[in-house]
Amino acid sequence: MGFYIGGNVGGAWANRSVGFTSDAASAFLFNPGVPLVAPFAGQVALSAHDFSMNGVTGGLQAGYNWQLGGKWLVGVEGDLSASSLRGSGRETAPILPPAFTQTISAEQKIDWWGSIRGRFGALVSPSVLLYGTGGFAFGRVATFDDYIVNGPPGGFSISVSGTSFACTTGLTCFTGSNSRIQTGWTLGGGGEWRFAPRWSFKAEYLYVDLGKSSVTANALATGIGPNLSRYTANFGRADFHVARVGVNYHF
C-alpha cells in the first residue's frame, strides 16, 4: 500500500476543573481561618471551578501502510497540527461583603499538538478501511491564573509563617503563567475511503492526553513577612477530544 501524505482539519473540545494548593498565607483565600489571623467577616472561600474549552485544529500527516493478506492493514502515521483550543473560567466570592468581592481567573490553551501513532485496520471493501490507532502525543500547553480584590479603594495584607502578600483593590494581587511542551498518549479510530486511485478521504476521532498541568501564581507585593506568598492552580490533565476529516495522496 505504501507511503502517503495529506492534510486534515477538525474541531477539538475539553473540560477543566481547576483546584488550588496554597501556602500558609494564601490559605486565607481558599480556607479562611487557617492562618493565625481572624477571617474577614462574611468571607466565602474560593473553591474549585470548571470551564469548557473548544477550538479548531488542522495540519499535516504522513504515514506508511502495509497490507497483510487480503483484508488486514498495519501502518504508522505522524501528524502535526496548529490549534485554537482554549477556554477560561472565573469565580467571584464575597470578601467583606457587600462592598468587596474577590475574583480568581484561570485560562488554558493548546497552541499546537502532534502524534506518532500505529494503525491497525481491516478493509471492509477494496476501497474502504476501518481502523484503530494509538501512540505517542505531544503539544504546547499554556496556562494562566490570577487573583484580584474588587471594591472601593483600600487593601489588606496577610503574613503567616514567613510568607505574606498585600492586596490593593482593583489591582492584580497574584498572577502566574507558563507555556511548555508536554507529552502523553493518544487513542482513537476512524475510516478511510479510497475515492480515486491515488486519493483517499478519512474521518477520525482521537482522545489526546498530555499529562497533568498546573501553574504557580505569585503575589506581586509582600506584607510584613519576608517571602512572597504563592498558590498553585491545578488544571488536572491536559486532555482533549478531536474529531477531524482529511485527504491523503498515496504514492
Secondary structure, DSSP 8 states (H G I E B T S, - for coil): -EEEEEEEEEEEEEEEEEEEEE-TTTHHHHSTT-SSS---TT------EEEEEEEEEEEEEEEEEEEETTTEEEEEEEEEEEEEEEEEEEEEEESSTTT-EEEEEEEEEEEEEEEEEEEEEEEEETTEEEEEEEEEEEEEEEEEEEEEEESSS-EEEEEETTEEEEEETTSEEEEEEEEEEEEEEEEEEEEEEEEETTEEEEEEEEEEEEEEEEEEEEESS--SSSEE-EEEEEEEEEEEEEEEEEEEEE-
